[in-house]
Amino acid sequence: MPLATPVSPPISPAPLLEGDCLTSAEFMRRWEEMPDLKHAELIDGIVYMPSPVSRHHDGCHIVLAAWLSNYATVTPGCFPGIEATWLMDERQVPQPDLTLRILAEYGGQSGVAGPYHSGAPELIVEVAVSSYSRDFGAKKRLYERMGVREYIVALPGEKKLFWFVRSPSGVLPLAADPDGIYRSECFPGLWLDAAALWNLDLSGINAMLQQGLASPEHSTFASQLAAGKR
């Protein structure tokens, strides 16, 4: 009686692990073989895995998401994003908390690569609780290199907001007005009441945004976007 041919056990895909050093292609291959894993990033070729999300992060995150969504609703060619994967280069696959981009057909700077975004959006928001050092270190440097035009880091635990703007002389901090209102330079009319943010005051956030959306600057920007659609 002939011997049975031995059957090799199936080879499990190599998991993504915190601290792995990978290319973006290998990172995405491993991630796509782990359908239950929802959050991971590759920054400077190093894998970062998520920490538990605190109530401080969650509340600030949802208020800012509503703020960006409400702006995009009435601004042609603008679209918000939440925790999407961005293919930026061979060693960079970040997953920003929030983004606001101008669509390519309206002259935006980002693109697509299969099911993912590619390049960099115009605006990125990170809510920094457990990710403080990464958001102000490796990710800030990455976003600057990739041409992100505005970068916001919100620290709900300290009730501090850092807003950085790309300018001809480099990336500079954007100061709030004396009344605590931040006004985007990249997206005219995108106004943020910092006090309302820390109080998780959705109605206050929206009231200030509506003032921005009623400004002549926003009207001009919206008209320019609509006219430039390809």
Secondary structure, DSSP 8 states (H G I E B T S, - for coil): -----------------TT-B--HHHHHHHHHT-TT----EEETTEEE------HHHHHHHHHHHHHHHHHHHTSTTEEEEES--EE-BTTBB---SEEEEE-GGGT-S-EEETTEEES--SEEEEE-SS-HHHHHTHHHHHHHHHT-SEEEEEETTTTEEEEEEEETTEEEE----TTSEEE-SSSTT-EEEHHHHHTT-HHHHHHHHHHHHTSHHHHHHHHHHHHT--
